[in-house]
Amino acid sequence: MRCLLILPTLSMALLSAACSPTLNWRDVEVGSQTRMQFPCRPELAERSLGLAGAPSRAEMKACEAGGLSWSATVFEVSDPARVTASLRELRMSLSTRLQGSEASARPVVIPGMTPNDEARRVVIVGRSDGGGVSRAEAVFVTRGLQVFQFVVMARQGAPRQWDDSADEFLRSVRWPG
């Protein structure tokens, strides 16, 4: 009799696990007046970092879902003359951290961003800690004195559809009109 009670409970647990989505998209605020879609509930980390030769406050929201890492980092730059150098430094820093290089880089425009010649969408191919291949898609843009780095990172063996999910994440950034 006890087995008969366990079977329905077990089958309901398996069904609900099968129905829960891997990527559970939600609207998240990143920085002041910046919103985007995250596929998981991000955690917040804040700290001061050196960026383009001066201290900068950084606020990162990040999470992991579907075998991928998702992050949005906002850097507060106090000097307008450091904005372009900050964008360049962030791109180089990400490549270095991934022990890789840019496989592609193209200019990017997001409605509401501050135009900058260094605003880019890049693909970086590198090595993961275990020696396998890692790949990141990232966007580097600015709005006023805020510099943004949006990154989706995949390790070897990431799901095949990760490109579509990365694109959805990176295209979801929006600012008020």
Backbone as ProteinMPNN parsed JSONL, in Angstrom:
{"seq_chain_A": "MRCLLILPTLSMALLSAACSPTLNWRDVEVGSQTRMQFPCRPELAERSLGLAGAPSRAEMKACEAGGLSWSATVFEVSDPARVTASLRELRMSLSTRLQGSEASARPVVIPGMTPNDEARRVVIVGRSDGGGVSRAEAVFVTRGLQVFQFVVMARQGAPRQWDDSADEFLRSVRWPG", "coords_chain_A": {"N_chain_A": [[0.813, -1.192, 0.0], [1.952, 1.215, 0.769], [3.767, 1.688, -1.341], [2.034, 2.313, -3.403], [1.204, 4.842, -2.671], [3.564, 6.305, -2.87], [4.261, 6.227, -5.586], [2.408, 7.97, -7.113], [3.193, 10.45, -6.017], [5.93, 10.548, -6.668], [5.763, 10.491, -9.473], [4.452, 12.912, -9.965], [6.394, 14.725, -9.087], [8.428, 14.229, -10.947], [7.116, 15.001, -13.302], [6.66, 17.747, -12.807], [9.297, 18.625, -12.7], [10.081, 18.121, -15.299], [8.546, 19.982, -16.631], [9.484, 22.436, -15.828], [11.048, 25.335, -17.002], [14.297, 25.605, -18.516], [15.489, 28.054, -19.059], [14.345, 30.793, -17.545], [13.006, 33.525, -18.268], [13.175, 36.932, -17.234], [12.452, 40.365, -16.407], [14.935, 42.646, -15.566], [16.482, 45.171, -13.611], [19.436, 46.842, -14.359], [21.901, 48.806, -13.273], [21.266, 52.385, -13.2], [18.222, 53.225, -14.552], [18.336, 51.29, -16.585], [17.321, 48.43, -18.234], [16.913, 44.919, -18.767], [16.502, 41.591, -20.14], [16.883, 38.721, -18.22], [17.747, 35.253, -18.057], [17.541, 33.934, -15.695], [17.509, 34.247, -12.09], [19.401, 36.899, -11.183], [22.303, 37.449, -9.098], [23.597, 40.073, -7.066], [26.647, 41.87, -7.119], [28.958, 44.164, -5.841], [31.691, 46.44, -6.185], [34.786, 48.307, -5.982], [36.896, 49.059, -8.641], [39.951, 49.315, -10.544], [39.914, 51.138, -13.492], [40.789, 52.085, -16.655], [42.891, 53.603, -15.602], [41.915, 54.821, -13.277], [39.982, 54.732, -10.195], [36.891, 52.961, -10.222], [33.444, 52.508, -9.659], [31.839, 49.436, -9.653], [29.044, 47.513, -10.579], [27.679, 44.404, -10.646], [25.427, 42.093, -12.056], [24.675, 38.735, -12.042], [24.202, 35.327, -13.142], [23.673, 31.745, -13.464], [22.461, 29.563, -15.919], [21.016, 26.99, -17.879], [23.441, 25.849, -18.595], [25.072, 27.993, -19.107], [26.781, 31.109, -18.39], [25.617, 34.232, -17.334], [25.879, 37.72, -17.435], [25.737, 41.163, -16.404], [27.409, 44.106, -16.204], [27.913, 47.235, -14.76], [29.836, 50.08, -14.941], [30.802, 52.922, -13.22], [32.054, 55.8, -14.459], [34.017, 58.557, -13.753], [35.178, 60.575, -15.263], [34.606, 61.999, -18.356], [36.517, 61.791, -20.4], [37.649, 59.32, -20.035], [35.925, 57.349, -20.881], [35.965, 56.081, -23.494], [38.48, 54.79, -23.42], [37.938, 53.078, -21.322], [36.011, 51.314, -22.402], [37.603, 50.004, -24.329], [39.572, 48.841, -22.66], [38.023, 47.057, -21.118], [37.188, 45.173, -23.05], [39.674, 44.045, -23.815], [40.457, 43.003, -21.351], [38.516, 41.017, -20.853], [39.107, 39.181, -22.911], [41.684, 38.426, -22.108], [41.156, 37.271, -19.589], [39.722, 35.037, -20.413], [41.656, 33.663, -21.67], [41.944, 33.933, -24.425], [41.02, 35.094, -27.734], [39.537, 37.643, -29.81], [37.167, 36.423, -31.95], [35.398, 37.592, -33.597], [34.336, 40.963, -34.124], [32.155, 43.639, -34.047], [30.716, 46.84, -34.779], [28.228, 48.186, -32.574], [24.915, 49.307, -32.015], [22.641, 50.509, -29.741], [19.408, 51.567, -29.128], [19.234, 54.61, -27.391], [21.729, 54.518, -26.239], [24.932, 56.13, -25.643], [26.61, 57.315, -28.387], [29.659, 55.796, -29.487], [32.828, 55.167, -30.805], [34.094, 52.854, -29.967], [32.141, 51.114, -29.117], [31.053, 47.864, -29.125], [30.093, 44.586, -30.31], [31.191, 41.475, -29.515], [32.731, 38.282, -30.173], [34.409, 35.996, -28.282], [36.836, 33.54, -28.232], [38.212, 31.114, -26.219], [40.113, 29.366, -23.679], [38.886, 27.064, -21.296], [38.985, 26.476, -17.703], [39.415, 23.73, -17.387], [40.822, 23.088, -19.626], [39.346, 22.817, -21.908], [37.424, 24.271, -24.64], [36.208, 27.577, -24.409], [33.641, 29.981, -24.896], [32.567, 33.269, -25.456], [30.038, 35.695, -25.813], [29.773, 39.108, -26.089], [28.77, 42.459, -25.251], [29.803, 45.782, -25.382], [29.13, 48.907, -24.319], [28.18, 52.383, -23.855], [26.484, 54.769, -21.806], [26.108, 57.946, -21.245], [28.065, 58.596, -18.451], [28.238, 55.999, -17.714], [29.558, 52.817, -18.212], [28.989, 49.847, -19.899], [29.079, 46.286, -19.701], [28.016, 43.457, -21.11], [27.663, 40.018, -20.894], [27.61, 36.699, -22.157], [28.583, 33.529, -21.389], [29.9, 30.458, -22.447], [30.838, 27.152, -21.745], [32.782, 24.334, -22.903], [30.695, 21.958, -24.407], [28.282, 23.226, -24.099], [24.741, 23.827, -24.573], [23.4, 23.426, -27.877], [21.674, 25.415, -28.856], [22.544, 27.752, -27.734], [23.491, 30.091, -28.952], [21.191, 31.442, -29.916], [19.889, 32.052, -27.497], [21.833, 33.653, -26.276], [21.86, 35.782, -28.049], [19.248, 36.767, -27.675], [19.443, 37.663, -25.003], [21.517, 39.646, -25.204], [20.376, 41.458, -26.958], [18.305, 42.499, -25.522], [18.661, 44.764, -23.971], [17.613, 47.909, -22.754], [16.822, 51.382, -22.624], [15.13, 54.207, -21.162], [13.183, 56.234, -23.384]], "CA_chain_A": [[0.0, 0.0, 0.0], [2.834, 2.377, 0.85], [4.304, 1.902, -2.683], [1.001, 2.961, -4.207], [1.178, 6.262, -2.313], [4.81, 6.919, -3.302], [4.283, 6.341, -7.039], [1.835, 9.219, -7.615], [4.012, 11.579, -5.569], [7.135, 10.538, -7.469], [5.447, 10.853, -10.856], [4.153, 14.348, -9.985], [7.679, 15.422, -8.96], [9.108, 14.113, -12.233], [6.39, 15.823, -14.258], [6.9, 19.17, -12.579], [10.681, 18.889, -13.081], [10.13, 18.128, -16.759], [7.852, 21.154, -17.122], [10.128, 23.689, -15.452], [11.922, 25.753, -18.094], [15.712, 25.797, -18.215], [15.686, 29.496, -19.055], [13.147, 31.437, -17.016], [13.289, 34.929, -18.565], [12.564, 37.95, -16.366], [12.906, 41.727, -16.598], [15.824, 42.997, -14.456], [17.13, 46.478, -13.685], [20.891, 46.819, -14.212], [22.278, 50.216, -13.29], [20.121, 53.295, -13.131], [17.409, 53.368, -15.767], [18.701, 50.306, -17.602], [16.605, 47.176, -18.017], [17.156, 43.872, -19.76], [15.945, 40.287, -19.821], [17.799, 37.698, -17.721], [17.107, 33.942, -18.097], [17.628, 33.372, -14.352], [17.515, 35.31, -11.096], [20.797, 37.264, -10.956], [22.78, 37.931, -7.806], [24.285, 41.359, -7.173], [27.966, 42.047, -6.513], [29.447, 45.527, -6.034], [33.019, 46.717, -5.67], [35.541, 49.354, -6.665], [37.963, 48.49, -9.472], [40.685, 50.254, -11.378], [39.495, 51.058, -14.889], [41.376, 53.17, -17.45], [43.774, 54.414, -14.788], [41.265, 55.486, -12.141], [39.003, 53.86, -9.542], [35.54, 52.984, -10.785], [32.487, 51.652, -8.955], [31.267, 48.432, -10.553], [27.895, 46.758, -10.079], [27.449, 43.277, -11.546], [24.36, 41.132, -11.82], [25.088, 37.531, -12.768], [23.593, 34.055, -12.764], [23.961, 30.633, -14.372], [21.278, 28.796, -16.313], [21.124, 26.325, -19.167], [24.831, 25.571, -18.901], [25.721, 29.238, -19.508], [26.896, 32.184, -17.4], [25.008, 35.462, -17.839], [26.223, 38.834, -16.552], [25.641, 42.561, -16.824], [28.2, 44.907, -15.286], [27.864, 48.674, -14.997], [30.962, 50.788, -14.346], [30.612, 54.373, -13.122], [33.286, 56.489, -14.824], [33.848, 59.943, -13.312], [35.749, 61.507, -16.234], [34.163, 61.668, -19.721], [37.669, 61.472, -21.246], [38.036, 57.921, -19.8], [34.882, 56.421, -21.335], [36.428, 55.284, -24.634], [39.561, 53.917, -22.938], [37.307, 52.05, -20.479], [35.429, 50.306, -23.298], [38.715, 49.236, -24.903], [40.203, 48.047, -21.603], [37.122, 45.966, -20.741], [37.272, 44.148, -24.109], [40.963, 43.349, -23.704], [40.461, 42.28, -20.086], [37.715, 39.801, -21.004], [39.901, 38.251, -23.733], [42.778, 37.932, -21.274], [40.58, 36.378, -18.582], [39.309, 33.793, -21.076], [42.836, 33.124, -22.34], [41.529, 33.788, -25.812], [41.068, 36.257, -28.614], [38.274, 37.968, -30.461], [36.925, 35.742, -33.229], [34.712, 38.612, -34.39], [33.98, 42.202, -33.425], [31.46, 44.544, -34.955], [30.089, 47.969, -34.082], [26.877, 47.92, -32.093], [24.118, 50.471, -31.644], [21.441, 50.19, -28.977], [18.676, 52.819, -28.935], [19.404, 55.237, -26.088], [23.127, 54.532, -25.792], [25.748, 57.248, -26.09], [27.454, 56.825, -29.482], [31.082, 55.714, -29.214], [33.499, 54.346, -31.819], [34.538, 51.59, -29.364], [30.988, 50.265, -28.767], [31.213, 46.656, -29.925], [29.605, 43.252, -29.963], [32.325, 40.614, -29.83], [32.773, 36.858, -29.837], [35.747, 35.659, -27.817], [37.053, 32.104, -28.09], [39.356, 30.916, -25.336], [40.243, 28.067, -23.017], [38.287, 26.996, -19.968], [39.901, 26.006, -16.665], [39.713, 22.319, -17.608], [41.56, 22.895, -20.868], [38.432, 22.797, -23.049], [37.149, 25.538, -25.306], [35.127, 28.406, -23.895], [33.24, 30.991, -25.866], [31.755, 34.324, -24.867], [29.513, 36.78, -26.64], [29.714, 40.256, -25.196], [28.485, 43.787, -25.782], [30.426, 46.857, -24.621], [28.516, 50.174, -24.727], [28.152, 53.422, -22.83], [25.352, 55.706, -21.735], [26.635, 58.988, -20.372], [29.293, 58.188, -17.766], [28.156, 54.59, -17.352], [30.096, 51.901, -19.213], [28.309, 48.562, -19.705], [29.636, 45.048, -20.254], [27.022, 42.383, -21.046], [28.402, 38.829, -21.338], [27.104, 35.329, -22.048], [29.75, 32.667, -21.531], [29.605, 29.024, -22.558], [31.966, 26.234, -21.655], [32.674, 23.216, -23.837], [29.535, 21.116, -24.145], [27.075, 24.041, -23.898], [23.665, 23.442, -25.496], [23.544, 23.91, -29.245], [20.861, 26.606, -29.097], [23.005, 28.845, -26.886], [23.626, 31.314, -29.746], [19.904, 32.132, -29.934], [19.65, 32.586, -26.158], [22.79, 34.746, -26.079], [21.371, 36.898, -28.856], [18.076, 37.319, -26.987], [19.944, 38.383, -23.832], [22.285, 40.826, -25.586], [19.5, 42.408, -27.65], [17.202, 42.916, -24.658], [19.01, 45.988, -23.239], [16.809, 49.067, -23.141], [16.833, 52.575, -21.809], [13.939, 55.015, -21.43], [13.28, 57.086, -24.566]], "C_chain_A": [[0.863, 1.265, 0.0], [3.424, 2.701, -0.532], [3.297, 2.626, -3.568], [0.904, 4.445, -3.899], [2.422, 6.983, -2.825], [4.807, 7.145, -4.81], [3.623, 7.617, -7.553], [2.662, 10.448, -7.209], [5.28, 11.689, -6.405], [6.841, 10.972, -8.908], [5.102, 12.337, -10.966], [5.448, 15.155, -9.898], [8.433, 15.383, -10.286], [8.433, 14.973, -13.292], [6.677, 17.299, -14.052], [8.343, 19.527, -12.907], [10.799, 18.964, -14.596], [9.492, 19.383, -17.331], [8.55, 22.466, -16.769], [11.131, 24.083, -16.534], [13.363, 25.914, -17.629], [16.02, 27.278, -18.123], [14.364, 30.155, -18.683], [13.346, 32.951, -17.11], [12.506, 35.865, -17.661], [13.196, 39.304, -16.663], [13.707, 42.161, -15.366], [16.397, 44.392, -14.684], [18.631, 46.293, -13.451], [21.383, 48.261, -14.333], [21.044, 51.091, -13.231], [19.474, 53.434, -14.503], [17.829, 52.455, -16.911], [17.996, 49.004, -17.262], [16.995, 46.203, -19.117], [16.545, 42.57, -19.272], [17.071, 39.353, -19.376], [17.059, 36.362, -17.735], [17.106, 33.233, -16.739], [17.667, 34.544, -13.37], [18.967, 35.684, -10.775], [21.068, 37.686, -9.513], [23.59, 39.194, -8.048], [25.633, 41.315, -6.47], [28.417, 43.466, -6.833], [30.862, 45.646, -5.488], [33.654, 47.849, -6.473], [36.709, 48.692, -7.392], [38.721, 49.609, -10.164], [40.262, 50.052, -12.826], [40.025, 52.294, -15.609], [42.142, 54.147, -16.568], [43.15, 55.136, -13.609], [40.297, 54.504, -11.48], [37.616, 54.053, -10.149], [34.649, 52.064, -9.958], [31.852, 50.724, -9.977], [30.132, 47.707, -9.845], [27.605, 45.661, -11.094], [26.253, 42.458, -11.094], [24.692, 39.931, -12.672], [24.348, 36.312, -12.251], [24.028, 32.989, -13.775], [22.67, 29.889, -14.65], [21.53, 28.174, -17.679], [22.55, 26.018, -19.571], [25.627, 26.789, -19.31], [25.814, 30.196, -18.326], [26.419, 33.471, -18.047], [25.389, 36.598, -16.903], [26.038, 40.181, -17.236], [26.39, 43.37, -15.779], [28.146, 46.362, -15.732], [29.027, 49.304, -14.239], [30.641, 52.282, -14.359], [31.961, 55.036, -13.387], [33.094, 57.972, -14.509], [34.314, 60.97, -14.346], [35.324, 61.112, -17.646], [35.327, 61.274, -20.649], [38.112, 60.022, -21.082], [37.039, 56.902, -20.359], [35.378, 55.517, -22.459], [37.527, 54.317, -24.217], [38.999, 52.792, -22.079], [36.695, 50.952, -21.328], [36.513, 49.403, -23.872], [39.338, 48.309, -23.857], [39.329, 46.863, -21.189], [37.158, 44.841, -21.771], [38.564, 43.35, -23.987], [41.014, 42.5, -22.437], [39.665, 40.982, -20.182], [38.467, 38.76, -21.836], [41.02, 37.622, -22.915], [42.261, 36.937, -20.246], [40.197, 35.036, -19.176], [40.479, 33.098, -21.774], [42.541, 32.911, -23.824], [41.711, 35.054, -26.613], [39.707, 36.455, -29.253], [38.185, 37.254, -31.807], [36.179, 36.675, -34.169], [34.407, 39.81, -33.5], [33.293, 43.103, -34.437], [30.851, 45.69, -34.148], [28.663, 47.606, -33.671], [26.209, 49.244, -31.739], [22.87, 49.967, -30.936], [20.703, 51.505, -28.782], [18.83, 53.348, -27.505], [20.829, 55.263, -25.583], [23.802, 55.805, -26.264], [26.658, 56.717, -27.201], [28.936, 56.861, -29.094], [31.702, 54.775, -30.246], [33.954, 52.996, -31.285], [33.379, 50.697, -28.91], [31.007, 49.059, -29.702], [30.41, 45.487, -29.387], [30.693, 42.303, -30.431], [32.03, 39.16, -29.488], [34.212, 36.568, -29.478], [35.822, 34.149, -27.641], [38.328, 31.923, -27.273], [39.394, 29.517, -24.776], [39.586, 28.128, -21.651], [39.31, 26.437, -18.988], [40.316, 24.556, -16.879], [40.448, 22.045, -18.899], [40.672, 22.847, -22.099], [38.243, 24.19, -23.628], [36.039, 26.275, -24.563], [34.836, 29.465, -24.943], [32.369, 32.008, -25.155], [31.262, 35.246, -25.963], [29.307, 37.929, -25.692], [29.392, 41.525, -25.966], [29.103, 44.795, -24.825], [29.875, 48.179, -25.147], [28.571, 51.162, -23.562], [26.862, 54.234, -22.928], [25.784, 56.767, -20.73], [27.959, 58.537, -19.783], [29.213, 56.761, -17.233], [28.663, 53.754, -18.532], [29.532, 50.522, -18.886], [29.068, 47.435, -20.391], [28.586, 43.962, -20.033], [27.68, 41.134, -21.639], [27.567, 37.562, -21.15], [28.303, 34.436, -22.325], [29.321, 31.209, -21.521], [30.899, 28.24, -22.45], [31.76, 25.138, -22.696], [31.483, 22.351, -23.438], [28.265, 21.907, -23.877], [26.015, 23.619, -24.908], [23.818, 24.127, -26.854], [22.801, 25.222, -29.494], [21.353, 27.82, -28.307], [23.163, 30.145, -27.651], [22.335, 32.121, -29.75], [19.603, 32.774, -28.58], [20.575, 33.756, -25.862], [22.325, 35.979, -26.837], [20.173, 37.566, -28.188], [18.502, 38.165, -25.79], [20.603, 39.699, -24.241], [21.448, 41.87, -26.319], [18.407, 42.988, -26.743], [17.464, 44.21, -23.889], [18.143, 47.142, -23.717], [16.908, 50.174, -22.108], [15.574, 53.381, -22.11], [14.222, 55.988, -22.59], [13.746, 58.434, -24.273]], "O_chain_A": [[0.552, 2.249, -0.672], [3.569, 3.877, -0.866], [3.676, 3.46, -4.39], [0.556, 5.232, -4.778], [2.343, 8.159, -3.181], [5.311, 8.17, -5.27], [4.228, 8.306, -8.374], [2.804, 11.383, -7.997], [5.668, 12.786, -6.809], [7.604, 11.744, -9.488], [5.431, 12.964, -11.973], [5.58, 16.175, -10.576], [9.011, 16.387, -10.702], [9.114, 15.609, -14.096], [6.913, 18.027, -15.016], [8.597, 20.644, -13.357], [11.547, 19.791, -15.117], [9.865, 19.812, -18.423], [8.238, 23.504, -17.352], [11.964, 23.272, -16.939], [13.618, 26.308, -16.491], [16.73, 27.714, -17.217], [13.387, 30.077, -19.428], [13.798, 33.584, -16.156], [11.335, 35.632, -17.36], [14.339, 39.379, -17.115], [13.214, 42.058, -14.243], [16.753, 44.752, -15.807], [19.044, 45.671, -12.473], [21.28, 48.861, -15.403], [19.916, 50.598, -13.215], [20.146, 53.732, -15.491], [17.69, 52.817, -18.079], [18.069, 48.531, -16.127], [17.353, 46.592, -20.229], [16.12, 42.467, -18.121], [18.082, 39.211, -20.064], [15.861, 36.329, -17.454], [16.717, 32.07, -16.644], [17.836, 35.695, -13.774], [19.689, 34.892, -10.168], [20.195, 38.202, -8.815], [24.195, 39.362, -9.107], [25.749, 40.789, -5.363], [28.276, 43.923, -7.967], [31.202, 45.043, -4.469], [33.128, 48.282, -7.498], [37.42, 47.865, -6.82], [38.202, 50.71, -10.348], [40.254, 48.928, -13.326], [39.735, 53.422, -15.209], [42.062, 55.361, -16.754], [43.798, 55.987, -12.999], [39.841, 53.556, -12.118], [37.23, 55.157, -10.532], [35.059, 50.961, -9.597], [31.388, 51.161, -11.03], [30.24, 47.337, -8.676], [27.321, 45.942, -12.258], [26.087, 42.169, -9.909], [24.96, 40.059, -13.866], [23.926, 36.259, -11.096], [24.659, 33.286, -14.789], [21.885, 29.617, -13.743], [22.185, 28.773, -18.531], [22.849, 25.933, -20.761], [26.744, 26.654, -19.811], [25.03, 30.11, -17.381], [26.78, 33.766, -19.187], [25.239, 36.462, -15.689], [26.162, 40.318, -18.453], [26.048, 43.327, -14.598], [28.309, 46.678, -16.91], [29.183, 49.087, -13.038], [30.254, 52.833, -15.39], [32.905, 54.85, -12.62], [32.117, 58.577, -14.95], [33.882, 62.122, -14.302], [35.641, 60.011, -18.097], [35.129, 60.501, -21.586], [38.879, 59.528, -21.908], [37.302, 55.701, -20.306], [35.222, 54.299, -22.377], [37.512, 53.152, -24.614], [39.518, 51.676, -22.099], [36.843, 49.773, -21.007], [36.362, 48.182, -23.899], [39.599, 47.137, -24.132], [39.847, 45.776, -20.934], [37.157, 43.669, -21.397], [38.547, 42.12, -24.049], [41.557, 41.396, -22.452], [40.09, 39.955, -19.652], [38.461, 37.577, -21.493], [41.273, 36.422, -23.019], [42.857, 35.877, -20.051], [40.33, 34.005, -18.516], [40.296, 32.054, -22.401], [42.844, 31.864, -24.395], [42.45, 35.961, -26.229], [38.85, 35.571, -29.241], [39.021, 37.456, -32.687], [36.306, 36.569, -35.389], [34.242, 39.68, -32.287], [33.79, 43.304, -35.545], [30.514, 45.523, -32.976], [27.987, 46.822, -34.337], [26.846, 50.169, -31.235], [22.14, 49.119, -31.45], [21.302, 52.475, -28.316], [18.588, 52.628, -26.536], [21.125, 55.949, -24.605], [23.313, 56.481, -27.17], [27.404, 55.764, -26.977], [29.408, 57.809, -28.466], [31.155, 53.708, -30.525], [34.181, 52.075, -32.07], [33.621, 49.62, -28.366], [30.98, 49.212, -30.923], [30.094, 45.404, -28.2], [31.079, 42.318, -31.6], [31.198, 38.856, -28.633], [35.127, 36.848, -30.252], [34.974, 33.55, -26.979], [39.374, 32.492, -27.584], [38.788, 28.595, -25.322], [39.711, 29.121, -20.935], [40.378, 25.978, -19.393], [41.453, 24.19, -16.582], [40.68, 20.886, -19.24], [41.177, 22.835, -23.222], [38.834, 25.16, -23.155], [35.053, 25.671, -24.141], [35.687, 29.796, -25.769], [31.523, 31.643, -24.338], [31.979, 35.538, -26.92], [28.736, 37.761, -24.615], [29.693, 41.654, -27.153], [28.949, 44.683, -23.609], [30.124, 48.537, -26.298], [28.954, 50.816, -22.444], [26.252, 54.357, -23.99], [25.822, 56.522, -19.524], [28.87, 58.144, -20.511], [30.025, 56.358, -16.4], [28.26, 53.95, -19.678], [29.588, 50.078, -17.739], [29.616, 47.591, -21.483], [28.302, 43.592, -18.893], [28.197, 41.177, -22.756], [26.908, 37.378, -20.127], [28.959, 34.562, -23.358], [28.499, 30.784, -20.709], [31.927, 28.631, -23.004], [30.69, 25.033, -23.296], [31.295, 22.051, -22.259], [27.26, 21.326, -23.467], [26.345, 23.112, -25.98], [24.301, 25.255, -26.952], [23.267, 26.053, -30.273], [20.641, 28.821, -28.221], [22.988, 31.215, -27.069], [22.368, 33.343, -29.606], [19.12, 33.905, -28.52], [20.153, 34.745, -25.263], [22.391, 37.093, -26.319], [20.093, 38.794, -28.141], [17.98, 39.261, -25.587], [20.283, 40.751, -23.687], [21.786, 43.054, -26.297], [17.666, 43.876, -27.162], [16.562, 44.706, -23.214], [17.955, 47.338, -24.918], [17.056, 49.94, -20.908], [15.006, 53.255, -23.195], [15.335, 56.489, -22.75], [13.873, 59.254, -25.183]]}, "name": "protein", "num_of_chains": 1, "seq": "MRCLLILPTLSMALLSAACSPTLNWRDVEVGSQTRMQFPCRPELAERSLGLAGAPSRAEMKACEAGGLSWSATVFEVSDPARVTASLRELRMSLSTRLQGSEASARPVVIPGMTPNDEARRVVIVGRSDGGGVSRAEAVFVTRGLQVFQFVVMARQGAPRQWDDSADEFLRSVRWPG"}
